[in-house]
Amino acid sequence: MPLDLGCRLAGGRVWQVSRETRLASLFGARQAETGLMGTGLAAVLLSGEVPGLKKVSGIHLSRHDMVRHFLHT
């Protein structure tokens, strides 16, 4: 049984995680800079094809940090 259907039948909730949140969490951040989702690099990172990304310091993922950490993987 699919997870979303099983949760609904069990009275649970299914939360949809935004792409911005997923991108930020790849780097250990909580927020992503506005406009990052429109980049080709964000699409590649969200595809799951880039393992071993290093964490950023702080809770905010900037464009500069995203590119720099991608290049150092």
PyMOL commands that place a pseudoatom at each C-alpha (Angstrom):
pseudoatom trace, name=CA, resn=MET, resi=1, chain=A, elem=C, hetatm=0, pos=[0.000, 0.000, 0.000]
pseudoatom trace, name=CA, resn=PRO, resi=2, chain=A, elem=C, hetatm=0, pos=[1.442, 3.433, -0.885]
pseudoatom trace, name=CA, resn=LEU, resi=3, chain=A, elem=C, hetatm=0, pos=[2.619, 5.478, 2.087]
pseudoatom trace, name=CA, resn=ASP, resi=4, chain=A, elem=C, hetatm=0, pos=[0.280, 8.413, 1.437]
pseudoatom trace, name=CA, resn=LEU, resi=5, chain=A, elem=C, hetatm=0, pos=[-2.782, 6.147, 1.236]
pseudoatom trace, name=CA, resn=GLY, resi=6, chain=A, elem=C, hetatm=0, pos=[-1.732, 4.163, 4.304]
pseudoatom trace, name=CA, resn=CYS, resi=7, chain=A, elem=C, hetatm=0, pos=[-1.302, 7.337, 6.343]
pseudoatom trace, name=CA, resn=ARG, resi=8, chain=A, elem=C, hetatm=0, pos=[-4.700, 8.639, 5.324]
pseudoatom trace, name=CA, resn=LEU, resi=9, chain=A, elem=C, hetatm=0, pos=[-6.398, 5.372, 6.234]
pseudoatom trace, name=CA, resn=ALA, resi=10, chain=A, elem=C, hetatm=0, pos=[-4.606, 5.339, 9.575]
pseudoatom trace, name=CA, resn=GLY, resi=11, chain=A, elem=C, hetatm=0, pos=[-5.686, 8.919, 10.312]
pseudoatom trace, name=CA, resn=GLY, resi=12, chain=A, elem=C, hetatm=0, pos=[-2.178, 10.290, 9.849]
pseudoatom trace, name=CA, resn=ARG, resi=13, chain=A, elem=C, hetatm=0, pos=[-1.071, 13.282, 7.842]
pseudoatom trace, name=CA, resn=VAL, resi=14, chain=A, elem=C, hetatm=0, pos=[1.092, 13.406, 4.772]
pseudoatom trace, name=CA, resn=TRP, resi=15, chain=A, elem=C, hetatm=0, pos=[3.266, 16.499, 4.566]
pseudoatom trace, name=CA, resn=GLN, resi=16, chain=A, elem=C, hetatm=0, pos=[4.556, 17.730, 1.245]
pseudoatom trace, name=CA, resn=VAL, resi=17, chain=A, elem=C, hetatm=0, pos=[8.037, 19.164, 1.557]
pseudoatom trace, name=CA, resn=SER, resi=18, chain=A, elem=C, hetatm=0, pos=[8.710, 22.098, -0.757]
pseudoatom trace, name=CA, resn=ARG, resi=19, chain=A, elem=C, hetatm=0, pos=[11.550, 21.971, -3.255]
pseudoatom trace, name=CA, resn=GLU, resi=20, chain=A, elem=C, hetatm=0, pos=[13.186, 24.946, -1.520]
pseudoatom trace, name=CA, resn=THR, resi=21, chain=A, elem=C, hetatm=0, pos=[13.202, 23.065, 1.780]
pseudoatom trace, name=CA, resn=ARG, resi=22, chain=A, elem=C, hetatm=0, pos=[14.594, 19.945, 0.124]
pseudoatom trace, name=CA, resn=LEU, resi=23, chain=A, elem=C, hetatm=0, pos=[17.370, 21.939, -1.538]
pseudoatom trace, name=CA, resn=ALA, resi=24, chain=A, elem=C, hetatm=0, pos=[18.310, 23.698, 1.709]
pseudoatom trace, name=CA, resn=SER, resi=25, chain=A, elem=C, hetatm=0, pos=[18.310, 20.416, 3.642]
pseudoatom trace, name=CA, resn=LEU, resi=26, chain=A, elem=C, hetatm=0, pos=[20.813, 18.888, 1.201]
pseudoatom trace, name=CA, resn=PHE, resi=27, chain=A, elem=C, hetatm=0, pos=[23.307, 21.377, 2.632]
pseudoatom trace, name=CA, resn=GLY, resi=28, chain=A, elem=C, hetatm=0, pos=[22.125, 21.211, 6.249]
pseudoatom trace, name=CA, resn=ALA, resi=29, chain=A, elem=C, hetatm=0, pos=[20.376, 24.596, 5.999]
pseudoatom trace, name=CA, resn=ARG, resi=30, chain=A, elem=C, hetatm=0, pos=[16.793, 25.502, 6.816]
pseudoatom trace, name=CA, resn=GLN, resi=31, chain=A, elem=C, hetatm=0, pos=[16.206, 28.171, 4.180]
pseudoatom trace, name=CA, resn=ALA, resi=32, chain=A, elem=C, hetatm=0, pos=[17.299, 28.737, 0.605]
pseudoatom trace, name=CA, resn=GLU, resi=33, chain=A, elem=C, hetatm=0, pos=[17.954, 32.110, -0.987]
pseudoatom trace, name=CA, resn=THR, resi=34, chain=A, elem=C, hetatm=0, pos=[15.112, 33.403, -3.145]
pseudoatom trace, name=CA, resn=GLY, resi=35, chain=A, elem=C, hetatm=0, pos=[15.578, 32.467, -6.796]
pseudoatom trace, name=CA, resn=LEU, resi=36, chain=A, elem=C, hetatm=0, pos=[17.711, 29.356, -6.336]
pseudoatom trace, name=CA, resn=MET, resi=37, chain=A, elem=C, hetatm=0, pos=[14.957, 27.057, -7.587]
pseudoatom trace, name=CA, resn=GLY, resi=38, chain=A, elem=C, hetatm=0, pos=[15.141, 28.604, -11.046]
pseudoatom trace, name=CA, resn=THR, resi=39, chain=A, elem=C, hetatm=0, pos=[18.724, 27.483, -11.579]
pseudoatom trace, name=CA, resn=GLY, resi=40, chain=A, elem=C, hetatm=0, pos=[19.869, 24.427, -13.478]
pseudoatom trace, name=CA, resn=LEU, resi=41, chain=A, elem=C, hetatm=0, pos=[22.180, 23.527, -10.609]
pseudoatom trace, name=CA, resn=ALA, resi=42, chain=A, elem=C, hetatm=0, pos=[19.212, 23.269, -8.225]
pseudoatom trace, name=CA, resn=ALA, resi=43, chain=A, elem=C, hetatm=0, pos=[17.518, 20.842, -10.607]
pseudoatom trace, name=CA, resn=VAL, resi=44, chain=A, elem=C, hetatm=0, pos=[20.646, 18.686, -10.772]
pseudoatom trace, name=CA, resn=LEU, resi=45, chain=A, elem=C, hetatm=0, pos=[21.061, 18.680, -6.997]
pseudoatom trace, name=CA, resn=LEU, resi=46, chain=A, elem=C, hetatm=0, pos=[17.410, 17.752, -6.407]
pseudoatom trace, name=CA, resn=SER, resi=47, chain=A, elem=C, hetatm=0, pos=[17.687, 14.868, -8.863]
pseudoatom trace, name=CA, resn=GLY, resi=48, chain=A, elem=C, hetatm=0, pos=[19.775, 13.006, -6.289]
pseudoatom trace, name=CA, resn=GLU, resi=49, chain=A, elem=C, hetatm=0, pos=[22.685, 12.471, -8.662]
pseudoatom trace, name=CA, resn=VAL, resi=50, chain=A, elem=C, hetatm=0, pos=[25.215, 14.415, -6.553]
pseudoatom trace, name=CA, resn=PRO, resi=51, chain=A, elem=C, hetatm=0, pos=[26.215, 12.530, -3.386]
pseudoatom trace, name=CA, resn=GLY, resi=52, chain=A, elem=C, hetatm=0, pos=[28.295, 13.838, -0.510]
pseudoatom trace, name=CA, resn=LEU, resi=53, chain=A, elem=C, hetatm=0, pos=[27.419, 17.529, -0.429]
pseudoatom trace, name=CA, resn=LYS, resi=54, chain=A, elem=C, hetatm=0, pos=[29.115, 19.378, 2.414]
pseudoatom trace, name=CA, resn=LYS, resi=55, chain=A, elem=C, hetatm=0, pos=[27.077, 21.293, 4.970]
pseudoatom trace, name=CA, resn=VAL, resi=56, chain=A, elem=C, hetatm=0, pos=[26.981, 25.091, 5.066]
pseudoatom trace, name=CA, resn=SER, resi=57, chain=A, elem=C, hetatm=0, pos=[27.573, 27.039, 8.240]
pseudoatom trace, name=CA, resn=GLY, resi=58, chain=A, elem=C, hetatm=0, pos=[24.394, 28.713, 9.390]
pseudoatom trace, name=CA, resn=ILE, resi=59, chain=A, elem=C, hetatm=0, pos=[20.779, 28.128, 8.453]
pseudoatom trace, name=CA, resn=HIS, resi=60, chain=A, elem=C, hetatm=0, pos=[20.587, 30.001, 5.139]
pseudoatom trace, name=CA, resn=LEU, resi=61, chain=A, elem=C, hetatm=0, pos=[21.726, 28.564, 1.791]
pseudoatom trace, name=CA, resn=SER, resi=62, chain=A, elem=C, hetatm=0, pos=[22.982, 31.267, -0.563]
pseudoatom trace, name=CA, resn=ARG, resi=63, chain=A, elem=C, hetatm=0, pos=[23.709, 30.942, -4.277]
pseudoatom trace, name=CA, resn=HIS, resi=64, chain=A, elem=C, hetatm=0, pos=[27.417, 31.420, -3.556]
pseudoatom trace, name=CA, resn=ASP, resi=65, chain=A, elem=C, hetatm=0, pos=[27.449, 28.609, -0.970]
pseudoatom trace, name=CA, resn=MET, resi=66, chain=A, elem=C, hetatm=0, pos=[25.461, 26.272, -3.220]
pseudoatom trace, name=CA, resn=VAL, resi=67, chain=A, elem=C, hetatm=0, pos=[27.897, 26.665, -6.119]
pseudoatom trace, name=CA, resn=ARG, resi=68, chain=A, elem=C, hetatm=0, pos=[31.013, 26.554, -3.929]
pseudoatom trace, name=CA, resn=HIS, resi=69, chain=A, elem=C, hetatm=0, pos=[29.968, 23.397, -2.076]
pseudoatom trace, name=CA, resn=PHE, resi=70, chain=A, elem=C, hetatm=0, pos=[28.893, 21.735, -5.320]
pseudoatom trace, name=CA, resn=LEU, resi=71, chain=A, elem=C, hetatm=0, pos=[32.297, 22.402, -6.891]
pseudoatom trace, name=CA, resn=HIS, resi=72, chain=A, elem=C, hetatm=0, pos=[34.096, 20.971, -3.849]
pseudoatom trace, name=CA, resn=THR, resi=73, chain=A, elem=C, hetatm=0, pos=[32.274, 17.604, -3.890]
for i in range(1, 73): cmd.bond("trace and resi %d" % i, "trace and resi %d" % (i + 1))
show_as sticks, trace
zoom trace
